[in-house]
Protein backbone atom coordinates (compact mmCIF):
# COMPACT_ATOMS: atom_id res chain seq x y z
CA UNK A 1 0.00 0.00 0.00
CA UNK A 2 1.00 3.61 -0.35
CA UNK A 3 2.44 5.41 2.68
CA UNK A 4 0.87 8.49 4.27
CA UNK A 5 4.10 10.34 3.49
CA UNK A 6 3.75 9.53 -0.23
CA UNK A 7 0.24 10.95 -0.20
CA UNK A 8 0.85 14.04 1.95
CA UNK A 9 4.24 15.23 0.65
CA UNK A 10 2.77 16.22 -2.73
CA UNK A 11 -0.97 15.72 -2.78
CA UNK A 12 -1.43 17.19 -6.26
CA UNK A 13 1.20 14.82 -7.69
CA UNK A 14 -0.40 11.84 -5.94
CA UNK A 15 -3.80 12.75 -7.43
CA UNK A 16 -2.26 13.15 -10.90
CA UNK A 17 -0.48 9.80 -10.80
CA UNK A 18 -3.50 7.87 -9.55
CA UNK A 19 -5.66 9.51 -12.20
CA UNK A 20 -3.59 7.54 -14.74
CA UNK A 21 -5.08 4.40 -13.20
CA UNK A 22 -8.56 5.87 -13.49
CA UNK A 23 -8.90 6.70 -9.79
CA UNK A 24 -10.26 10.02 -8.50
CA UNK A 25 -8.03 10.07 -5.43
CA UNK A 26 -8.55 13.68 -4.24
CA UNK A 27 -11.49 13.00 -1.86
CA UNK A 28 -9.85 9.81 -0.57
CA UNK A 29 -6.58 11.60 0.19
CA UNK A 30 -8.50 14.41 1.91
CA UNK A 31 -10.16 11.81 4.11
CA UNK A 32 -6.77 10.23 4.84
CA UNK A 33 -5.34 13.64 5.84
CA UNK A 34 -8.24 14.30 8.23
CA UNK A 35 -7.90 10.86 9.82
CA UNK A 36 -4.13 11.22 10.06
CA UNK A 37 -4.47 14.60 11.78
CA UNK A 38 -7.03 13.15 14.18
CA UNK A 39 -4.77 10.17 14.86
CA UNK A 40 -1.85 12.48 15.69
CA UNK A 41 -4.00 14.66 17.96
CA UNK A 42 -5.33 11.64 19.85
CA UNK A 43 -1.82 10.21 20.21
CA UNK A 44 -0.50 13.53 21.52
CA UNK A 45 -3.31 13.73 24.10
CA UNK A 46 -2.77 10.08 25.06
CA UNK A 47 0.98 10.62 25.53
CA UNK A 48 0.26 13.67 27.72
CA UNK A 49 -2.34 11.78 29.72
CA UNK A 50 0.01 8.84 30.33
CA UNK A 51 2.79 11.19 31.39
CA UNK A 52 0.49 12.94 33.90
CA UNK A 53 -0.64 9.55 35.13
CA UNK A 54 2.94 8.45 35.80
CA UNK A 55 3.79 11.66 37.64
CA UNK A 56 0.64 11.50 39.77
CA UNK A 57 1.26 7.81 40.60
CA UNK A 58 4.75 8.63 41.88
CA UNK A 59 3.37 11.48 44.04
CA UNK A 60 1.00 9.13 45.85
CA UNK A 61 3.83 7.25 47.55
CA UNK A 62 5.54 10.47 48.60
CA UNK A 63 2.33 11.89 50.07
CA UNK A 64 1.64 8.67 51.98
CA UNK A 65 5.19 8.76 53.34
CA UNK A 66 4.56 12.25 54.71
CA UNK A 67 1.28 11.13 56.29
CA UNK A 68 -0.78 13.30 53.97
CA UNK A 69 -3.48 10.69 53.52
CA UNK A 70 -6.23 12.97 52.19
CA UNK A 71 -3.91 14.43 49.56
CA UNK A 72 -2.82 10.90 48.61
CA UNK A 73 -6.43 9.77 48.19
CA UNK A 74 -7.11 12.81 46.00
CA UNK A 75 -4.13 11.82 43.84
CA UNK A 76 -5.46 8.28 43.59
CA UNK A 77 -8.76 9.64 42.31
CA UNK A 78 -6.82 11.78 39.83
CA UNK A 79 -4.86 8.74 38.61
CA UNK A 80 -8.09 6.73 38.25
CA UNK A 81 -9.60 9.53 36.13
CA UNK A 82 -6.44 9.71 34.02
CA UNK A 83 -6.50 5.93 33.51
CA UNK A 84 -10.11 6.10 32.42
CA UNK A 85 -9.32 8.90 29.98
CA UNK A 86 -6.28 7.00 28.65
CA UNK A 87 -8.41 3.91 27.99
CA UNK A 88 -10.97 6.06 26.20
CA UNK A 89 -8.26 7.70 24.07
CA UNK A 90 -6.75 4.32 23.23
CA UNK A 91 -10.13 3.06 22.05
CA UNK A 92 -10.76 6.21 19.99
CA UNK A 93 -7.27 5.96 18.54
CA UNK A 94 -7.84 2.35 17.51
CA UNK A 95 -11.08 3.26 15.73
CA UNK A 96 -9.36 6.10 13.86
CA UNK A 97 -6.32 3.96 13.01
CA UNK A 98 -8.53 1.16 11.69
CA UNK A 99 -10.48 3.60 9.51
CA UNK A 100 -7.27 5.24 8.32
CA UNK A 101 -5.82 1.86 7.37
CA UNK A 102 -9.03 0.76 5.65
CA UNK A 103 -9.07 3.97 3.62
CA UNK A 104 -5.41 3.82 2.54
CA UNK A 105 -5.72 0.25 1.25
CA UNK A 106 -8.44 1.31 -1.20
CA UNK A 107 -5.84 3.24 -3.21
CA UNK A 108 -3.85 1.37 -5.88
CA UNK A 109 -0.14 1.75 -6.42
CA UNK A 110 1.29 4.76 -8.24
CA UNK A 111 2.04 3.95 -11.89
CA UNK A 112 5.58 4.68 -13.05
CA UNK A 113 6.14 7.75 -15.22
CA UNK A 114 6.64 5.66 -18.39
CA UNK A 115 3.27 3.93 -18.02
CA UNK A 116 1.14 4.94 -21.04
CA UNK A 117 -2.11 6.84 -20.60
CA UNK A 118 -5.20 4.78 -21.37
CA UNK A 119 -8.11 2.84 -19.96
CA UNK A 120 -8.29 -0.46 -21.87
CA UNK A 121 -6.10 -3.11 -23.48
CA UNK A 122 -6.36 -1.22 -26.79
CA UNK A 123 -4.24 1.54 -25.21
CA UNK A 124 -1.32 -0.78 -24.35
CA UNK A 125 1.92 -0.10 -26.23
CA UNK A 126 3.70 -2.82 -28.23
CA UNK A 127 7.39 -2.48 -27.39
CA UNK A 128 8.56 -5.57 -29.31
CA UNK A 129 7.08 -7.84 -31.97
CA UNK A 130 8.64 -11.10 -33.17
CA UNK A 131 6.67 -12.47 -36.10
CA UNK A 132 7.99 -16.03 -36.03
CA UNK A 133 4.93 -17.46 -37.76
CA UNK A 134 4.73 -21.09 -38.92
CA UNK A 135 2.98 -22.71 -41.87
CA UNK A 136 0.06 -24.82 -40.75
CA UNK A 137 -2.43 -26.92 -42.73
CA UNK A 138 -5.19 -25.09 -44.57
CA UNK A 139 -7.80 -26.80 -42.41
CA UNK A 140 -6.04 -25.83 -39.18
CA UNK A 141 -7.85 -26.81 -35.99
CA UNK A 142 -8.09 -24.82 -32.76
CA UNK A 143 -6.43 -26.47 -29.78
CA UNK A 144 -9.68 -27.77 -28.26
CA UNK A 145 -10.33 -29.77 -31.45
CA UNK A 146 -6.72 -30.97 -31.55
CA UNK A 147 -7.02 -32.04 -27.91
CA UNK A 148 -10.05 -34.15 -28.80
CA UNK A 149 -8.48 -35.53 -31.99
CA UNK A 150 -5.32 -36.74 -30.26
CA UNK A 151 -7.03 -37.52 -26.92
CA UNK A 152 -4.60 -35.43 -24.86
CA UNK A 153 -6.96 -33.06 -23.00
CA UNK A 154 -10.50 -33.98 -21.94
CA UNK A 155 -12.64 -30.93 -21.23
CA UNK A 156 -15.87 -32.91 -20.84
CA UNK A 157 -14.35 -35.19 -18.23
CA UNK A 158 -13.22 -32.11 -16.31
CA UNK A 159 -16.82 -30.86 -16.31
CA UNK A 160 -17.95 -34.23 -14.95
CA UNK A 161 -15.35 -34.26 -12.17
CA UNK A 162 -15.59 -30.61 -11.17
CA UNK A 163 -17.02 -28.15 -13.69
CA UNK A 164 -16.11 -26.00 -16.66
CA UNK A 165 -12.57 -24.64 -16.53
CA UNK A 166 -11.03 -27.74 -14.90
CA UNK A 167 -9.61 -29.85 -17.78
CA UNK A 168 -8.12 -33.33 -17.46
CA UNK A 169 -4.76 -33.81 -19.22
CA UNK A 170 -4.18 -37.32 -20.53
CA UNK A 171 -1.28 -39.32 -21.96
CA UNK A 172 1.07 -37.13 -23.96
CA UNK A 173 -0.98 -34.09 -22.91
CA UNK A 174 -0.12 -34.77 -19.25
CA UNK A 175 3.49 -35.46 -20.21
CA UNK A 176 3.67 -32.15 -22.10
CA UNK A 177 2.40 -30.31 -19.02
CA UNK A 178 5.07 -31.89 -16.82
CA UNK A 179 7.74 -31.22 -19.45
CA UNK A 180 6.88 -27.53 -19.63
CA UNK A 181 6.88 -27.15 -15.85
CA UNK A 182 10.29 -28.81 -15.54
CA UNK A 183 11.71 -26.86 -18.49
CA UNK A 184 10.55 -23.53 -17.10
CA UNK A 185 11.89 -24.32 -13.62
CA UNK A 186 15.25 -25.39 -15.08
CA UNK A 187 15.47 -22.15 -17.09
CA UNK A 188 14.77 -20.15 -13.93
CA UNK A 189 17.18 -21.98 -11.65
CA UNK A 190 19.94 -21.65 -14.29
CA UNK A 191 19.27 -17.90 -14.20
CA UNK A 192 19.94 -17.83 -10.45
CA UNK A 193 16.44 -18.24 -9.01
CA UNK A 194 16.16 -20.55 -6.01
CA UNK A 195 13.37 -23.08 -6.40
CA UNK A 196 10.82 -23.38 -3.59
CA UNK A 197 7.65 -25.43 -3.29
CA UNK A 198 5.12 -23.36 -1.31
CA UNK A 199 1.65 -24.23 0.00
CA UNK A 200 -1.23 -23.74 -2.42
CA UNK A 201 -3.50 -22.38 0.30
CA UNK A 202 -2.70 -19.15 2.13
CA UNK A 203 -4.14 -17.27 5.07
CA UNK A 204 -5.76 -13.85 5.00
CA UNK A 205 -2.57 -12.06 6.04
CA UNK A 206 -0.77 -13.48 3.00
CA UNK A 207 -3.58 -12.37 0.69
CA UNK A 208 -3.39 -8.88 2.14
CA UNK A 209 0.40 -8.76 1.95
CA UNK A 210 0.57 -9.06 -1.84
CA UNK A 211 -2.58 -7.03 -2.51
CA UNK A 212 -5.13 -9.69 -3.46
CA UNK A 213 -7.13 -8.82 -0.34
CA UNK A 214 -9.26 -6.89 0.10
CA UNK A 215 -9.24 -6.00 -3.63
CA UNK A 216 -9.68 -9.38 -5.35
CA UNK A 217 -11.46 -11.66 -2.87
CA UNK A 218 -14.28 -12.18 -5.33
CA UNK A 219 -11.85 -13.81 -7.77
CA UNK A 220 -10.30 -16.16 -5.19
CA UNK A 221 -11.56 -19.55 -4.02
CA UNK A 222 -12.20 -19.31 -0.28
CA UNK A 223 -12.00 -22.30 2.06
CA UNK A 224 -14.47 -20.86 4.53
CA UNK A 225 -14.16 -23.40 7.34
CA UNK A 226 -10.49 -22.50 7.88
CA UNK A 227 -10.48 -19.02 6.31
CA UNK A 228 -7.81 -20.04 3.79
CA UNK A 229 -7.61 -19.02 0.13
CA UNK A 230 -6.47 -21.16 -2.80
CA UNK A 231 -3.57 -19.32 -4.44
CA UNK A 232 -4.30 -17.38 -7.64
CA UNK A 233 -0.55 -17.41 -8.33
CA UNK A 234 2.66 -18.56 -6.61
CA UNK A 235 3.49 -14.87 -6.18
CA UNK A 236 1.31 -14.84 -3.06
CA UNK A 237 2.99 -17.53 -0.91
CA UNK A 238 6.51 -16.90 -2.25
CA UNK A 239 6.49 -13.14 -1.65
CA UNK A 240 4.96 -13.68 1.78
CA UNK A 241 7.98 -15.73 2.79
CA UNK A 242 9.45 -12.29 3.51
CA UNK A 243 6.50 -10.86 5.44
CA UNK A 244 7.77 -9.15 8.64
CA UNK A 245 11.37 -9.85 7.60
CA UNK A 246 14.33 -7.47 7.74
CA UNK A 247 17.01 -8.40 5.21
CA UNK A 248 20.60 -7.26 5.15
CA UNK A 249 21.42 -5.07 2.16
CA UNK A 250 24.09 -7.60 1.17
CA UNK A 251 21.35 -10.25 0.76
CA UNK A 252 19.67 -8.32 -2.05
CA UNK A 253 18.52 -9.23 -4.59
CA UNK A 254 16.63 -12.31 -3.47
CA UNK A 255 15.49 -14.40 -6.46
CA UNK A 256 13.03 -17.27 -6.12
CA UNK A 257 10.97 -19.47 -8.45
CA UNK A 258 8.09 -21.82 -7.81
CA UNK A 259 5.59 -24.00 -9.60
CA UNK A 260 2.02 -24.20 -8.32
CA UNK A 261 -1.41 -24.94 -9.65
CA UNK A 262 -3.34 -21.66 -9.64
CA UNK A 263 -7.03 -21.12 -8.92
CA UNK A 264 -9.15 -18.23 -10.15
CA UNK A 265 -12.92 -17.94 -10.18
CA UNK A 266 -12.88 -15.68 -13.25
CA UNK A 267 -16.38 -14.53 -12.38
CA UNK A 268 -18.24 -13.06 -15.35
CA UNK A 269 -16.02 -14.69 -18.00
CA UNK A 270 -17.89 -16.09 -20.98
CA UNK A 271 -17.89 -16.30 -24.78
CA UNK A 272 -15.41 -17.41 -27.40
CA UNK A 273 -12.40 -16.01 -25.51
CA UNK A 274 -12.83 -18.62 -22.77
CA UNK A 275 -13.01 -21.72 -24.98
CA UNK A 276 -10.64 -24.59 -24.32
CA UNK A 277 -7.49 -23.49 -22.50
CA UNK A 278 -8.00 -19.78 -23.10
CA UNK A 279 -9.37 -19.16 -19.61
CA UNK A 280 -9.44 -21.74 -16.81
CA UNK A 281 -10.36 -21.89 -13.15
CA UNK A 282 -7.39 -24.19 -12.39
CA UNK A 283 -4.13 -24.02 -14.32
CA UNK A 284 -0.40 -24.58 -13.89
CA UNK A 285 2.10 -21.74 -13.73
CA UNK A 286 5.76 -21.23 -12.91
CA UNK A 287 6.54 -17.92 -11.22
CA UNK A 288 9.65 -15.85 -10.58
CA UNK A 289 9.87 -13.38 -7.66
CA UNK A 290 12.53 -10.87 -6.71
CA UNK A 291 13.13 -8.73 -3.64
CA UNK A 292 15.30 -5.84 -4.77
CA UNK A 293 17.10 -2.74 -3.55
CA UNK A 294 14.90 0.24 -4.51
CA UNK A 295 17.62 1.82 -6.62
CA UNK A 296 18.05 -1.36 -8.64
CA UNK A 297 14.47 -2.61 -9.07
CA UNK A 298 13.93 -1.23 -12.58
CA UNK A 299 17.18 -2.75 -13.74
CA UNK A 300 15.94 -6.01 -12.18
CA UNK A 301 12.64 -5.62 -14.06
CA UNK A 302 14.50 -5.26 -17.38
CA UNK A 303 16.52 -8.43 -16.65
CA UNK A 304 13.33 -10.32 -15.75
CA UNK A 305 11.69 -9.26 -19.01
CA UNK A 306 14.77 -10.41 -20.93
CA UNK A 307 14.71 -13.74 -19.09
CA UNK A 308 11.04 -14.41 -19.81
CA UNK A 309 11.58 -13.39 -23.43
CA UNK A 310 14.40 -15.93 -23.77
CA UNK A 311 12.06 -18.73 -22.67
CA UNK A 312 9.22 -17.67 -24.98
CA UNK A 313 11.65 -17.32 -27.90
CA UNK A 314 13.10 -20.78 -27.26
CA UNK A 315 9.66 -22.31 -27.91
CA UNK A 316 9.64 -20.89 -31.43
CA UNK A 317 6.34 -19.04 -31.01
CA UNK A 318 5.45 -15.63 -32.49
CA UNK A 319 5.27 -13.19 -29.58
CA UNK A 320 4.98 -9.57 -28.64
CA UNK A 321 5.78 -7.58 -25.51
CA UNK A 322 3.36 -4.91 -24.33
CA UNK A 323 3.81 -2.09 -21.84
CA UNK A 324 0.45 -1.86 -20.10
CA UNK A 325 -1.41 1.44 -19.87
CA UNK A 326 -2.56 2.78 -16.52
CA UNK A 327 -6.13 1.54 -16.85
CA UNK A 328 -5.11 -2.02 -17.73
CA UNK A 329 -2.58 -2.48 -14.93
CA UNK A 330 -3.17 -4.41 -11.74
CA UNK A 331 -4.02 -2.74 -8.44
CA UNK A 332 -0.53 -3.35 -7.04
CA UNK A 333 1.72 -2.75 -10.05
CA UNK A 334 3.85 0.31 -10.80
CA UNK A 335 4.90 -0.98 -14.23
CA UNK A 336 3.88 -4.15 -16.07
CA UNK A 337 5.03 -5.82 -19.28
CA UNK A 338 2.75 -8.47 -20.77
CA UNK A 339 3.91 -11.24 -23.10
CA UNK A 340 1.50 -12.55 -25.70
CA UNK A 341 1.94 -15.41 -28.16
CA UNK A 342 0.08 -15.64 -31.44
CA UNK A 343 -2.45 -18.40 -31.97
CA UNK A 344 -2.32 -19.39 -35.64
CA UNK A 345 -5.63 -21.28 -35.61
CA UNK A 346 -7.60 -18.75 -33.55
CA UNK A 347 -5.93 -15.76 -35.24
CA UNK A 348 -5.53 -13.91 -31.97
CA UNK A 349 -2.93 -13.00 -29.37
CA UNK A 350 -2.92 -14.91 -26.08
CA UNK A 351 -1.41 -13.52 -22.87
CA UNK A 352 1.11 -15.93 -21.30
CA UNK A 353 3.05 -13.74 -18.85
CA UNK A 354 2.96 -10.52 -16.87
CA UNK A 355 6.20 -9.15 -15.43
CA UNK A 356 5.76 -6.35 -12.90
CA UNK A 357 7.57 -4.03 -10.52
CA UNK A 358 5.52 -3.21 -7.44
CA UNK A 359 8.15 -0.85 -6.00
CA UNK A 360 7.48 -0.57 -2.22
CA UNK A 361 3.69 -1.10 -2.46
CA UNK A 362 3.70 -4.78 -1.45
CA UNK A 363 6.68 -4.33 0.87
CA UNK A 364 4.78 -1.75 2.92
CA UNK A 365 1.90 -4.20 3.37
CA UNK A 366 4.33 -7.02 4.13
CA UNK A 367 6.57 -4.92 6.40
CA UNK A 368 9.43 -6.21 4.26
CA UNK A 369 12.52 -4.13 4.91
CA UNK A 370 16.28 -4.14 4.57
CA UNK A 371 19.08 -2.48 6.56
CA UNK A 372 20.95 0.14 4.57
CA UNK A 373 24.59 1.20 4.95
CA UNK A 374 23.64 3.35 7.96
CA UNK A 375 21.88 0.38 9.61
CA UNK A 376 18.52 2.05 9.13
CA UNK A 377 15.60 -0.06 7.92
CA UNK A 378 14.06 0.84 4.56
CA UNK A 379 11.24 -0.68 2.53
CA UNK A 380 12.47 -3.06 -0.17
CA UNK A 381 11.00 -3.34 -3.67
CA UNK A 382 9.26 -6.50 -4.91
CA UNK A 383 8.85 -7.83 -8.45
CA UNK A 384 7.31 -10.91 -9.99
CA UNK A 385 6.64 -12.50 -13.34
CA UNK A 386 4.99 -15.51 -14.95
CA UNK A 387 7.70 -17.74 -16.28
CA UNK A 388 5.42 -19.06 -17.69
CA UNK A 389 1.67 -19.72 -17.43
CA UNK A 390 0.98 -23.02 -19.19
CA UNK A 391 -2.56 -23.06 -20.64
CA UNK A 392 -2.17 -20.55 -23.45
CA UNK A 393 1.40 -21.67 -24.13
CA UNK A 394 0.02 -25.17 -24.64
CA UNK A 395 -2.80 -23.79 -26.82
CA UNK A 396 -0.32 -21.96 -29.05
CA UNK A 397 2.11 -24.90 -29.19
CA UNK A 398 -0.65 -27.30 -30.29
CA UNK A 399 -2.11 -24.93 -32.88
CA UNK A 400 1.10 -23.49 -34.32
CA UNK A 401 2.90 -26.82 -34.56
CA UNK A 402 0.14 -28.91 -36.11
CA UNK A 403 1.11 -30.76 -39.29
CA UNK A 404 -0.47 -33.41 -41.49
CA UNK A 405 1.44 -36.05 -39.48
CA UNK A 406 0.62 -34.72 -36.01
CA UNK A 407 1.78 -32.04 -33.59
CA UNK A 408 5.49 -31.27 -33.62
CA UNK A 409 7.21 -30.76 -30.26
CA UNK A 410 9.71 -27.84 -30.01
CA UNK A 411 13.30 -29.06 -29.91
CA UNK A 412 14.02 -27.64 -26.43
CA UNK A 413 11.17 -29.72 -24.96
CA UNK A 414 12.06 -33.10 -26.49
CA UNK A 415 14.52 -34.02 -23.69
CA UNK A 416 11.67 -33.36 -21.23
CA UNK A 417 8.81 -35.02 -23.12
CA UNK A 418 10.73 -38.01 -24.44
CA UNK A 419 8.87 -37.70 -27.77
CA UNK A 420 9.06 -35.32 -30.71
CA UNK A 421 5.53 -35.73 -32.09
CA UNK A 422 2.00 -36.17 -30.84
CA UNK A 423 0.39 -38.48 -33.42
N, C-alpha and C positions, 0 to 999 in steps of 0.2 A: 504494500500500500504506500501511498504518498505520505510524506512527513508533513507535520504542521509547518515546519520551517520552509519547506518547498512551496507551500501554498501562501504563506504570509509574507515571505521576503519580497515577492513581486507578484501581487495578486493579478494584475492585468496580464502579465505574461502567462501565468497559470491558466487563466481563462482562455487566452488565445490558443495555447497549445492543446487544451482539452477540446476546444471547438473543432479541431482537426479530426477528433474522434466522434464528432457529432454530439458532444455533451455540452449543454448550457450549464457551466459550472459556477457562474457568478452567485446565484442565490445559495448554492450549497456551500461555497467558500465563506459567504457572509455568515451562514449559520455556524460553520466551524469556528470562525473568529469569535462570535458571541459566546459559544460554549467554552472555547479556550480561555477567554477573558474571565468567564464565570468560574471555571476550574481554578485558575490562578488566584482569584480573589478568595475563594473558599479555602484553598490551601494556605494562603497567607493568614487568614483568620484562624484556621486550625493550628498552624504553627505557633501563633501568638497565644492561643488558648492553652495549648500544651505547655508552653513555656511558663505562663502564669500559674498553671496547675502545679508544675514542679517546684516553683518558688514557694507557693503557698504551702505545699506539702512539707517542705523543709522547715518552714516557720512554725509548724504545729509542734514539732519536737522541742524547739527552742522555747516556745511559750510554756509548754508543759513543764520543762525543766526549771523555769522561773516561777512556777506555781500559778501562772496566769491561766487558770482553767477556762474562765468564760471566754477570754480572747482566743484560746485554743479551739474551743467548740465552735466559735464564730468562723475560724479559719477552716475547720472541717466542713462546715456548711458551704463555705465558699468553694472548697475543693470539689465537693459533691456537685455543686452547680456547674463548675467548670468541666467536670467529667461528663455531665449530662449534655452540655453544649458541644463538647468534643465529639461525643457519639453521634449527635445530631448532624454536625458538620461532616463527619466521616460518611454518614449515610447519604447526605446531599451530594457530597463529592463523588461517591460511587455512582449515583444516578447520572450526574453530569458527565463523568468519565465514560460510562457505558454508552450514553447517547452520542458523545463526541466520537468514540470509536466506531459506533454503528454508522455514523454519518460519513466519516472519512473513508470507510471501506466501500462506499457506494461509488467512489470516483475511480475511474480506470487509470492506468499508467499514462504518463506523458509520452506522446510519440516523439521520436527523434526528429531533428530538423530536416533530415533528408526524406522523411516519409512523405509520399505524394498526397496532395489534396484529393478528396474523393469520398464517395459514400458506398459504392458497390464494387464488385469484382471487375466490372468493366473499366474502372478507373485505376486498376493496378498497372504497373509499368513493367514491360518485358525488358529485362536487363541482359538476357542472353538467350539465343535460340540456336539449337543444334538440330538441323533437319536431316537426321539419319534414318530416312524412311526406307522401308523394305518393300519388295514386290511380293504381293500375296495373290492367291487365286482370285479370278474374277467373281466367283461365287463365295466370297469370304464370309465366314460365320462370326457372329459375336461370341464372346467367351462363354456365355451361358449355354449356347448351342454346342460349342466345342466340348464343354464339360460333360454334356449329356452324350455326345457322340463317342467320346473316348472313355466314358464312365470314370471320370477322375474327381468330379465334384457333384454331390447330390443335394440339390436345393430342396427338393420335395421331402426327402428324408429328414432334413433339418427342421422343416415345418412340422413334421410328425413328432419329432423328439422334443422340440422346444417351441418354435414359431418362425415366422419369416425373419430373415437376417441372421440365421444361425446355420450356415451350411455345414455339410459333412464332407470332408476330403477323403478320397479313397485311392488306394493303390498308388500309382505314380503321382497322383495329385497330392496325396499326403507326403510322399517322398520329396516332391518339389517344395512343399511348404518347409519341411525340415531342412532341406538343402539351402534355401534362401536365408532362413534364420541363422544357420551355422556360418554361411558365407558372410553375411552382414556383421555378425559378431566377430569373426576373424578379421575382417577389414578394420573394424573399430579397435580391437585390441592391438593390432599391428601399428595403428596410429597413436598408440599410447593411452588408450582408454582402459581403465580397469573394469573387468566384468564383474557384475554383482547379480544375484538372483533375489529380488525383493518379494515381499508378500503381494498378492493381487487384491487384497482388501486393506483399506486404510481407515483410520479413525477420523473424526471430525476435525481435529487439530491439523492433521496432514492435509485434508482438503482445503482448509483455510490457508495454510502456509503457502501453497502454490497458487492460490487464487481461484480454485474451482468453487469454493464455498465462500460467501453465500451467493455467488453470481450464477453458478451453473448446476445447482442441485437438481433442477428439473431434467437435466440430461444425464444424470448419474443413476445407476442402479443402487438402491439403498436397502441394506440388510437391516430391517427395522428392529428386530429382536435384540441385536447387539449394537445398533447404531454404527455400523460399518458401511463403507461404500466400496463397491467394485471399482477398480482403477480404470479411468478413461484413457490412461497412458502411463508408462513407466516413469515419466517425469515426476509424478506425484510422490511415490514412495522413495525414489532415488534422491530427489532434491531434499526431501524431508529427513534424510539421513543426517543432514547438517542443521536441523532445527535446534535452536538454543546452543549452538556450538561457536566457540571462538577459535579460529585457526591462526597459526603463525603466518606472517607474510611469506616466509620461505616455503610454506606448503602450497602456495598458489602457483599455477592453477591446479585445481583438482579436476580430473577427467574420468568420468565413469560411463559405462554402457550396460544396458540390460535388455533382455527380451522378456516380454510379458504378453499374455492375451490381454486385450483391451475391451472394455464394455461401455457402450454408449446407447442411450435410449433413442436418440435421433428422432425425438418427438416432432411430428408434423412433416416428416419426410415422405414423399410419395412421387409417383410418376416414373417416366422412363429413366431418369437419372439415378434411380435406386435399383435398377434391375441387376440381377446377378451379384457380382462382387463390388459393384459401384458404391454401395453404401450398406454396411452391415452393423448389427448390434454387438457382435463379438468378432474380433479379428486379431491377427497377430502383428506385432510391431516390435522393432528393435530401436532403442532410443539411445541418444548420447546426451550427456549433461556435463556442464562445466561450471565450476565456481571460480571466478576470476577477480583479479585486482581491478578496481574501477578504471584505472588509466589504461588497462590493456584489454578491456572486454570487447571493444569493437574490432580490434585486431584478431581476437579469439573468434569473433563471429565470422570474419572473413575466412579464417582457416577452416571453420566448421562447414561453411558453404562450399569451399573447395573440396573438402573431404567427401561430403555427400555427393557432390557433382562427380567425383572420381568413381564412386560406386555406381551411380546411375549410368554413367558413360560406359562402364565396363560391361553392362548388360546389353549394349548395342541398341538401346531404344532412342527414338527421337525425344528430345526434352527441351523444356524452356525453364528459365528462372525468372520469377516475378518479384518485384519489390511491392509489398502490399500497401495500398492507400490507407489513410487513417480510418475510414469507415469500415474497412474489411479486416482490420487487425483484431487480435484477441484483446480481451479486457486487460491482461497483464503485460502485454508486449510493448516494448519501446520501438523495435524495428524487427520486421519479419520478412524473410525470403521464402517463397513457396517454390517447390519443384513440381512440375507437371510433365507427364509422359503422354505421347500421342497414341491414341487408340485407332489403329488403321481400319478396323471393321466398324467401329461406332462413329468414326470421323469426329472425334472430340478429344479435348485434353482432359487428363485425369490427374488430380492432385495426389502426390505420393509422399511429400515431405514438407514440413514447415520447420525453418531454422530461425530461432528468435533470440534476441537479447532483451532481458527483462530489467537490465540495469539493477537498481537497488530495490525495486518494487517488491519482489518476492522475499528478498533478504530482510526487509523491514518487517514483513509478516512473520518470517521464520526466526527473527532475532539471530541471523547468521552474520557474524562479524569476523574481522581479522585484526591482529595487532600490527600497527604500522611501525615505522622506524623509531618513533618516539614512545612506543609501548602504549599508545592510545588505541582504543577499539574503534573501528570504522565498519560501516556496512559494506559487505562484499557485493559483487555483481553475479547474477546467475544467468545461464544460457542453456538452451536445450534444442534438440533437433531430432526429427524422425530419420532413422538411418537403417532401414527404411520401413514404411508401412507396407505390408504384404499384399492386401487384396487387389489394389489397382495395378500394382507391379505385375502380379500374376495375370490379371485381365489383359494387360498390354502384351506380356510375354506370349500368352496363348494366341492372341489375335494377330500380332505382328510377325510371329514365327510359324504360322500355319502354312503348310505346303500340301501338295497332292499326296505325299507319302505319309504325312503326319505333322506333328508339332516339333520343330527343331529346338533343342536346348542350347542356350548360349554357352560358349566354350568355357567361360570361367566357372560355370555351375556343374559341368560334367563330373569333375572329381567329387562333388558333393552328392549328386544324384545317382551316379553309377550308371547312367544311361544318357544317350545323346538324342534320343527321339521318343516321343509319345506316339505310338501307332495303334 
